[in-house]
């Protein structure tokens, strides 16, 4: 899934430069990394990209070896429920309702390919065997308010590490997120989903009939004008009673804000600095300065700051507050 408008990485990202094009190392985009990782697990012919017509050119340029028929272009951005329904219905028609389909955000950062492969093998085996919508759960590292939380239920016999889902809460307020973190009974929703196409469509029919009734694979553009604009989390995951969870065996980062970017991109980790562009600094500590303009940025004696300067604007905020600052973009 490659979409979004890049609001959380303002002012660097925007509609014409979405987050998945960010290059942590200055070479390979997050989208390119995701595609390369998937090719370590799946055959090229089985990897598709779901995007909007407005982003199709960006995808083609970034992934020149993507088979022509594997680009699924939505008429316009309508959130993840529409994108996932469109892609699943299209694959179900081509491959049949028993086909197992997995969804991956294009902008996640996962470096442990072996762990990723093992995780997806477990999730796929479960989805092929049981009438379940399988989620990947990640052990929470802090009280995030921008992620979904999955309550761990009973173990699923015959599937090591897998559990039923006892509850799903999308983006809780901070106090509730703190409680989830302390309880040890919750995992973050990793945003990676696996299911048989037919199981997904039947569950959607039962739990979100309005969304399914509005969709017609033969008239996609007209359907999108009727379909509610909602996420798969709200449309289905909070309502379904056939969810299962497989814990992630790999590192995972959704790259949701500049703080996370600093944590993952800075040499030696987030305690170091990340500097890019024409930046002149002295005494910089634990900070990010990214300059995408032709004018220099000078920093002296700065500690714990995030500074991003582009032609579109300049962001200056304390470390740990970039998600908050994004609201003003």
C-alpha positions in Angstrom: 0.0 0.0 0.0 1.7 3.2 -1.2 -0.4 6.3 -0.6 -0.8 9.1 1.8 -0.1 12.8 1.7 3.0 13.0 3.9 1.5 15.3 6.5 3.5 13.9 9.4 6.8 14.7 7.7 6.0 18.3 6.9 7.6 20.3 5.5 9.7 17.7 3.5 6.9 15.5 2.3 3.7 16.6 0.4 1.2 15.2 -2.1 3.9 15.1 -4.8 6.6 13.7 -2.5 5.0 11.2 -0.2 6.7 9.6 2.8 7.5 6.4 1.0 10.0 8.3 -1.2 12.2 9.3 1.8 15.7 7.9 1.6 17.2 7.2 5.0 20.6 6.5 3.4 20.3 9.0 0.6 20.0 6.1 -1.9 17.1 3.7 -1.5 13.6 5.0 -0.7 11.4 3.3 1.9 9.3 2.0 -0.9 12.3 0.5 -2.6 13.4 -1.1 0.6 9.9 -2.6 1.1 9.8 -4.0 -2.4 13.3 -5.5 -2.1 12.3 -7.1 1.2 9.2 -8.6 -0.3 11.1 -10.1 -3.2 13.2 -12.0 -0.6 9.9 -13.8 0.4 7.6 -13.7 -2.6 8.0 -14.1 -6.3 8.0 -10.9 -8.3 4.8 -11.8 -10.1 3.0 -12.0 -6.8 4.0 -8.5 -5.5 1.5 -5.8 -6.3 1.4 -2.1 -5.4 -1.8 -0.3 -4.5 -1.7 3.4 -5.0 -3.7 6.3 -6.5 -3.7 7.4 -10.1 -1.9 10.5 -9.0 1.0 8.5 -7.6 1.2 5.9 -10.4 4.0 7.8 -12.1 6.0 8.0 -8.9 5.7 4.2 -8.4 6.8 3.4 -12.0 9.8 5.6 -11.6 10.8 4.2 -8.2 10.1 0.5 -9.2 10.9 0.1 -12.9 10.9 -3.7 -12.6 7.4 -3.9 -11.2 5.3 -5.9 -13.7 2.9 -3.6 -15.6 -0.2 -5.5 -14.4 0.9 -5.4 -10.8 0.1 -1.7 -10.3 -3.4 -1.3 -8.8 -4.4 2.4 -9.2 -7.3 3.7 -7.2 -9.2 6.6 -8.9 -8.5 8.8 -5.8 -7.3 8.4 -2.2 -10.1 7.1 0.0 -8.3 5.6 3.0 -7.2 2.0 3.6 -10.5 0.2 3.7 -11.2 1.1 0.1 -7.7 0.3 -1.1 -7.7 -3.1 0.7 -11.2 -4.0 -0.6 -10.3 -3.0 -4.2 -7.0 -5.0 -4.2 -8.5 -8.1 -2.5 -11.6 -8.2 -4.8 -9.3 -7.9 -7.9 -7.1 -10.7 -6.7 -10.1 -12.8 -5.8 -11.4 -12.5 -9.3 -8.1 -13.4 -10.9 -7.0 -16.2 -8.5 -10.2 -17.3 -6.7 -11.5 -16.7 -3.1 -9.0 -19.2 -1.6 -6.0 -17.1 -2.6 -4.1 -15.8 0.4 -3.4 -12.1 0.3 -1.1 -10.1 2.5 -0.9 -6.3 2.8 2.2 -4.2 3.7 2.6 -0.4 4.1 5.2 0.9 1.7 6.9 3.1 4.3 7.7 0.7 7.1 11.3 0.1 8.0 12.2 -3.6 8.7 15.8 -4.6 8.5 15.6 -8.2 9.8 14.5 -10.0 6.6 15.0 -13.5 8.1 12.7 -12.6 11.0 10.2 -11.0 8.6 10.1 -14.2 6.5 9.5 -16.4 9.5 6.7 -14.1 10.7 4.9 -14.1 7.4 5.3 -17.8 7.0 3.5 -18.3 10.3 0.8 -15.8 9.4 0.2 -17.3 6.0 0.0 -20.8 7.4 -2.6 -19.7 9.9 -4.7 -17.8 7.3 -4.6 -20.7 4.9 -5.8 -23.1 7.6 -8.3 -21.1 9.6 -11.1 -18.6 8.7 -9.2 -15.8 10.3 -8.1 -12.3 9.5 -4.5 -12.5 10.7 -2.7 -9.4 12.2 1.0 -8.9 13.0 1.5 -7.7 16.6 4.5 -5.7 17.8 5.5 -5.4 21.4 4.9 -1.7 22.4 8.0 0.3 23.2 6.1 3.4 24.5 2.6 4.8 24.9 1.9 5.6 21.3 -1.4 7.4 20.5 -1.1 7.1 16.7 -1.2 3.2 16.6 -3.8 0.6 17.1 -3.6 -1.8 20.1 -4.5 -5.5 20.0 -5.5 -7.3 23.2 -4.1 -10.8 23.3 -6.6 -13.5 23.7 -6.5 -17.3 24.0 -3.7 -19.3 22.3 -4.5 -21.0 19.0 -3.6 -24.6 19.3 -1.3 -25.9 16.6 0.1 -22.4 15.8 3.0 -21.5 18.0 2.9 -18.0 19.3 -0.5 -17.2 17.7 -3.5 -16.1 19.7 -7.1 -15.1 19.2 -7.7 -11.3 19.4 -9.7 -10.4 22.5 -10.1 -6.7 21.5 -8.9 -4.1 19.1 -8.6 -0.3 19.8 -7.5 2.2 17.2 -5.4 5.2 18.3 -6.4 5.4 22.0 -5.9 8.6 24.1 -2.6 8.9 25.9 -3.8 7.7 29.4 -5.3 4.6 28.0 -2.2 3.9 25.9 -0.1 4.1 29.1 -2.4 1.5 30.7 -2.1 -0.8 27.7 1.7 -0.5 27.9 1.8 -1.4 31.6 -0.6 -4.3 31.3 1.6 -6.4 29.0 -1.6 -7.8 27.5 -1.5 -5.6 24.4 0.5 -5.4 21.2 0.7 -2.7 18.6 -1.1 -3.3 15.4 1.8 -3.6 13.0 -0.3 -2.7 10.0 0.5 -6.0 8.2 -2.5 -8.2 7.4 -3.0 -11.7 5.9 -6.2 -13.5 4.9 -7.8 -15.6 2.3 -9.7 -13.3 -0.1 -13.0 -15.0 0.4 -12.8 -14.9 4.2 -12.1 -11.2 4.1 -15.0 -10.5 1.8 -17.4 -12.6 3.8 -16.3 -10.9 7.0 -16.7 -7.5 5.4 -20.2 -8.4 4.3 -21.2 -9.3 7.9 -19.4 -6.4 9.7 -19.3 -3.5 7.2 -22.0 -4.2 4.7 -22.4 -0.6 3.6 -18.8 -0.5 2.4 -19.0 -3.8 0.5 -22.4 -2.9 -1.0 -21.0 0.3 -2.4 -18.2 -1.4 -4.3 -18.4 -2.8 -7.8 -15.2 -4.1 -9.3 -16.5 -3.4 -12.8 -17.2 0.3 -12.0 -14.4 1.2 -9.6 -14.5 5.0 -10.1 -18.3 5.2 -9.5 -17.9 3.0 -6.5 -15.3 5.2 -4.9 -17.7 8.1 -5.1 -20.2 6.1 -2.9 -17.8 4.3 -0.5 -17.3 5.8 3.0 -13.8 7.2 3.5 -12.5 5.2 6.4 -9.6 3.0 7.5 -9.7 -0.7 7.6 -9.2 -0.5 11.4 -12.5 1.3 11.9 -14.4 -0.4 9.1 -13.5 -3.9 10.0 -10.8 -4.7 12.6 -12.7 -3.1 15.5 -15.8 -5.1 14.6 -14.7 -8.5 13.4 -14.8 -11.5 15.8 -12.5 -13.8 13.7 -9.2 -11.9 14.2 -5.9 -13.7 15.1 -2.6 -12.3 16.0 1.0 -13.5 15.2 3.8 -11.7 17.1 6.5 -10.1 15.0 9.8 -11.8 15.0 11.6 -8.9 13.4 12.5 -5.3 14.1 9.7 -2.9 13.1 9.2 0.8 12.7 6.4 2.6 11.0 8.4 5.8 10.5 5.5 7.9 11.7 7.3 11.1 12.6 10.6 12.9 12.6 11.5 11.6 16.0 11.3 8.0 14.7 13.3 9.1 11.6 16.1 10.4 13.9 16.0 7.2 15.9 16.5 5.0 12.8 18.5 7.2 10.5 21.1 8.7 12.8 24.5 6.8 12.7 24.7 4.9 16.0 21.0 5.5 16.9 18.8 8.3 18.1 21.3 9.5 20.7 23.5 10.8 17.8 22.8 13.5 15.2 21.4 13.4 11.8 22.6 16.2 9.5 21.7 16.5 5.8 22.2 19.4 3.3 24.1 22.6 3.7 24.3 22.6 7.5 27.0 24.2 9.6 27.1 23.2 13.2 29.1 23.1 16.3 28.3 21.3 19.6 25.2 19.6 18.2 23.8 16.8 20.5 21.0 14.4 19.8 19.4 16.5 17.1 18.2 16.4 13.5 18.9 19.2 11.1 17.8 18.6 7.5 18.2 21.4 5.0 16.6 21.0 1.6 17.2 24.6 0.5 20.2 26.4 -1.1 20.6 28.6 1.9 22.8 27.4 4.8 21.4 26.5 8.2 23.7 27.2 11.1 23.3 25.6 14.5 25.5 26.2 17.5 25.2 24.5 20.9 21.9 22.8 20.0 20.6 19.8 22.0 17.5 17.7 21.5 16.1 19.7 18.5 14.5 18.8 15.2 15.0 21.3 12.4 13.7 20.7 8.9 14.1 23.6 6.4 12.5 23.5 2.9 11.1 25.9 0.3 7.7 25.1 1.7 8.5 26.0 5.3 10.6 25.4 8.3 9.9 23.1 11.2 11.7 23.7 14.6 10.6 21.6 17.6 11.9 19.9 20.6 12.8 16.2 20.3 9.9 14.0 21.2 7.3 16.6 20.0 7.4 16.2 16.2 4.0 14.4 16.1 2.5 17.4 18.0 4.1 19.9 15.6 2.6 18.1 12.6 -0.8 19.4 13.6 0.2 22.9 12.6 1.4 22.0 9.1 
